[in-house]
Amino acid sequence: MSMKLYVGNLSFDTSTQDLEKMFGEIGTVESTNLIEDRDTGRSRGFAFVEMSSQAEGESAISQLNGKEIGGRELKVNLAKPRENRSAGSY
């Protein structure tokens, strides 16, 4: 079963290819989703990476959490399930 990871405190210069290479050295990357600003298209400094197994995900957390990349200390942990956001009532 795959494991989805949250990757935070990324350098704004980090690309999807950079993430795939970095996590690919640890295991099989199922998908990457670099979050970008809707208006500017610029990275917001975080991403989600899905590893092919829980063991690979845990290995990525232990190897990359706290590691300095691009002058910034990465935060890598298990992604929390997305909360449903209601539009609110008027």
N, C-alpha and C positions, 0 to 999 in steps of 0.2 A: 504494500500500500504506500502511496506517495506521501510526502510530507511537505507542507507549504510553510515557507519561512518568511519572516519580516526582516528586511535589511534596511537599517536606518543610519543616519548621519553620513550619507554618501557625499562625496565631492560632487558639485554640480556638473563637473566635466565627465563623470562616469557614464559610460554608454551601456546599452543592452549587451553588446559584444563583450565589454569588459567583465560584466557580471557572469555571462555564460562561460568565459574563459576561467575566471576566478573560481567559480563553484564547480566547473567541469573538471578541474584538477582533483577534486575531492570525490566526485561521483557523477552519476548521470543526471543532467538537468532536463526536467520535463518541460518547463516553461519559465520565462522571465517576464515581469511586468514592471517596467520602470515608470513611476508615476510622474507625469508632467503637468505643468500649469496649463489650463485650458486656453488662456489668452495668449501666452507668450510661447508655449511649446517647450519651455525650459524645464529641466529636471527640478522636482521639488525636494530632492535629497533623500528619497526613500524608494524602495522597490519590494516586490514579492518574487521569490524564487521557489519553484517547486522541484524538489528532488525526488528521484524515482522510488526511494525506499526510506523508511523511518531511520534505519541505521545510517544511511548516507546523510540524511538531514541532521541527525544528532552529531555526526562527525563534522559537518560543516559548521554547526554552532560552536562546537568545542575548538575548532581550528581558527575560525574567523572572527568570533565575537571578541571585541577589544583590540583586534589587529589594526594597525595604522595603515591606511591606504589613501594615497593622495593628500596626506597631511591631516587626515581625520580618522578618529577611532571608530571603527564600525560597531554597530549594535546589530547582532544577529540573534533572533530567537523565533520560537514557534509563532506563526501568524494566528491571531485571534479570529474567530469567525466574524464575518461582516454582520453588523447590526442592521436591521431594517430601519430605515429612516422614514418617518411619516412626514408628509408635506405640511402637516398642521392644519388646524381648522380656522376658518375665517368667520 
